[in-house]
């Protein structure tokens, strides 16, 4: 479990953002995904509205702010969706949006996908098994637009 925490910590440190894309909901693997725009959360203001999240995901943190012309946001959610399905959905999203890809590690236990264009944007999508009761997987998405 310490490895999962380390992965999450490293991912957040590597992380950050992008902004405003639009598009349809996605399905990946066996899971059903919809877009962030369909969620009732204030994070929609600074995250792309077409960001896929699993149907039934429980959002535990959604924050965003605009400071000195830079938008920063973080979304954390829990889901029972498999890491494989989550990884497939986010890799497809990055590819279809033609986002710069830095790292893409996806396996049955973890996800680490990030990218950065200096002076423009950076993002990260990190996931691991949740350590809280009830299990499932926890996903952290960070977005920064310069």
C-alpha positions in Angstrom: 0.0 0.0 0.0 2.9 2.3 0.6 3.8 2.0 -3.1 0.3 3.3 -4.0 0.7 6.3 -1.8 4.2 7.0 -3.2 2.8 6.7 -6.8 0.0 9.2 -5.9 2.4 11.6 -4.2 4.8 11.4 -7.2 2.0 11.9 -9.6 0.7 14.9 -7.9 4.1 16.4 -7.9 4.6 15.7 -11.6 1.1 16.9 -12.3 -1.1 19.6 -13.6 -3.4 20.8 -16.4 -5.1 21.7 -19.6 -8.4 23.4 -20.4 -11.7 23.5 -22.2 -12.3 20.7 -24.7 -15.7 19.5 -25.7 -17.0 16.2 -26.9 -19.2 13.2 -26.3 -19.3 10.7 -23.5 -17.1 7.6 -23.9 -17.3 3.9 -23.2 -14.2 2.0 -22.5 -13.8 -1.7 -21.7 -16.8 -3.0 -19.9 -17.5 0.2 -18.0 -19.8 3.1 -18.8 -18.4 6.6 -18.9 -19.9 10.0 -19.1 -18.4 13.5 -19.2 -17.5 15.8 -16.4 -20.0 18.3 -17.8 -22.8 15.9 -16.7 -21.6 16.1 -13.1 -22.9 18.8 -10.7 -19.5 20.0 -9.5 -17.7 23.4 -9.5 -14.6 21.7 -10.9 -16.3 21.9 -14.3 -15.3 25.5 -14.5 -11.6 24.7 -14.9 -11.5 21.2 -16.2 -12.5 20.1 -19.7 -16.2 19.4 -19.9 -15.6 16.3 -22.0 -13.2 14.7 -19.5 -14.5 11.1 -19.1 -15.5 9.8 -15.7 -17.1 6.5 -14.8 -20.9 6.5 -14.3 -21.5 6.3 -10.5 -18.1 7.7 -9.6 -18.1 9.3 -6.2 -16.4 12.7 -6.3 -14.5 13.3 -3.1 -12.7 16.6 -4.1 -13.3 19.1 -6.8 -11.4 22.4 -6.7 -10.3 25.0 -9.1 -9.0 28.5 -9.1 -7.7 31.3 -11.3 -4.6 33.0 -10.0 -2.3 35.4 -11.9 -3.8 34.3 -15.2 -3.2 30.6 -14.5 -6.0 28.1 -13.9 -5.4 25.2 -11.6 -7.8 22.4 -10.8 -7.9 19.0 -9.1 -10.5 16.3 -9.2 -10.5 13.3 -7.0 -13.0 10.5 -7.3 -13.6 6.9 -6.2 -14.9 4.2 -8.5 -15.4 0.5 -8.8 -14.4 0.7 -12.4 -11.3 -1.4 -13.2 -7.9 0.2 -13.7 -7.7 -1.3 -17.1 -11.0 0.3 -18.2 -10.0 3.6 -16.6 -6.6 3.5 -18.3 -8.1 2.7 -21.7 -10.6 5.6 -21.4 -7.9 8.1 -20.4 -5.3 7.0 -23.0 -8.0 7.3 -25.6 -9.0 10.8 -24.4 -5.3 12.0 -24.5 -4.9 10.5 -28.0 -8.2 11.9 -29.4 -7.5 15.4 -27.9 -3.9 15.3 -29.2 -2.5 16.2 -25.8 1.2 16.1 -25.3 2.0 12.8 -23.6 4.9 12.5 -21.2 4.3 9.3 -19.3 1.7 6.6 -19.7 1.8 3.7 -17.3 -1.3 1.6 -17.0 -1.7 -1.8 -15.4 -4.3 -3.6 -13.4 -3.3 -1.8 -10.2 -2.2 1.7 -11.2 -2.5 4.5 -13.7 0.0 7.3 -14.3 -0.6 9.4 -17.4 0.8 12.9 -17.7 1.9 15.5 -20.2 3.2 19.0 -20.4 3.8 21.8 -23.0 6.0 24.5 -21.4 4.2 27.8 -21.2 0.8 26.3 -22.2 -0.5 23.4 -20.1 0.2 20.4 -18.0 -2.0 17.6 -16.7 -1.8 14.3 -14.8 -4.2 11.4 -14.3 -3.1 9.1 -11.4 -4.9 6.2 -10.0 -4.5 3.4 -7.5 -6.5 1.2 -5.2 -8.3 3.2 -2.5 -7.0 2.5 1.0 -10.2 3.5 2.7 -13.0 1.1 3.7 -15.1 -0.1 0.7 -12.1 -0.5 -1.6 -12.4 0.5 -5.2 -10.0 2.7 -7.0 -9.1 6.4 -6.4 -8.3 8.7 -9.3 -6.7 12.1 -9.1 -6.8 14.4 -12.1 -4.9 17.7 -12.0 -5.0 20.3 -14.7 -3.0 23.6 -15.1 -3.4 26.0 -17.9 -0.8 28.8 -18.2 
